[in-house]
Amino acid sequence: MYILLALIASCALGIGLHFLLPYRHLRGVAVTPAIATAASGVIYTAMQWAGVSEGNGWLWLASIGGGLLISALATYLIAVTRHASDQKAQQAIGV
């Protein structure tokens, strides 16, 4: 049940992260929070299976912080790749 707290926190912080990262206009508003939530869930579950209890602060730091870090990197890579692709397409048509 505590996993919901980590998922909600990751999603909410992922929304804020969406507005902090560059090239916001090149991706959907739900991409960053979705990646953050999914990554947070995987990390939380893996740490629970490894025996880390809900009372341990490292579980919360790793799941929320790790989810945000993974989503920041993935979102940045998506946006940079999209920007490069758009630039290449514009050069190909001669704009």
C-alpha positions in Angstrom: 0.0 0.0 0.0 2.9 2.4 0.7 4.0 2.0 -2.9 1.1 4.4 -3.8 2.8 7.2 -1.9 6.0 6.7 -3.8 4.1 6.6 -7.1 2.0 9.6 -6.4 5.1 11.6 -5.3 7.0 10.6 -8.4 4.2 11.5 -10.7 3.7 14.9 -9.0 7.4 15.7 -9.1 7.6 14.4 -12.7 5.0 17.0 -13.7 7.2 19.7 -12.2 10.2 18.2 -13.9 8.5 18.4 -17.3 8.4 22.2 -16.9 12.0 22.4 -15.9 13.5 20.5 -18.8 14.3 22.1 -22.2 12.4 21.4 -25.4 9.1 21.1 -23.7 7.3 21.8 -26.9 8.7 18.6 -28.5 7.1 16.1 -26.2 3.8 15.4 -24.5 3.0 16.7 -21.1 2.5 13.1 -19.7 5.8 11.6 -20.9 8.0 12.7 -18.0 5.5 11.9 -15.2 4.8 8.5 -16.8 8.4 7.6 -17.0 9.0 8.8 -13.4 6.1 6.8 -12.1 7.0 3.6 -13.9 10.7 3.8 -12.9 9.7 4.6 -9.3 7.4 1.5 -9.2 10.1 -0.8 -10.5 12.8 0.5 -8.1 10.4 0.4 -5.1 9.4 -3.2 -6.0 12.9 -4.3 -6.5 14.0 -2.9 -3.2 11.1 -4.5 -1.4 12.0 -7.9 -2.9 15.6 -7.3 -1.8 14.3 -7.0 1.8 14.3 -3.2 2.4 11.4 -2.3 4.7 8.9 0.6 4.3 10.4 2.4 7.3 13.8 2.7 5.7 14.5 6.1 4.2 16.7 4.7 1.5 13.7 2.9 0.0 11.9 6.3 -0.4 15.0 8.2 -1.6 16.0 5.5 -4.1 12.5 5.0 -5.5 11.5 8.7 -5.8 14.9 10.1 -6.5 15.9 7.3 -8.9 12.6 7.6 -10.7 13.1 11.3 -11.2 16.7 10.8 -12.3 15.8 8.1 -14.9 12.8 10.2 -16.2 15.0 13.3 -16.5 17.6 11.5 -18.5 15.1 9.7 -20.7 13.1 12.8 -21.3 16.2 14.8 -22.2 17.3 12.1 -24.6 13.9 11.9 -26.2 13.8 15.7 -26.7 17.3 16.0 -28.0 16.7 13.2 -30.4 13.5 14.8 -31.6 15.2 18.2 -32.0 18.0 16.7 -34.1 15.5 14.8 -36.2 13.5 17.9 -36.8 16.6 19.9 -37.8 17.6 17.1 -40.2 14.2 17.1 -41.8 14.2 20.8 -42.2 17.5 20.7 -43.9 16.3 18.0 -46.2 13.4 20.0 -47.5 15.5 23.2 -47.7 13.8 25.3 -45.0 
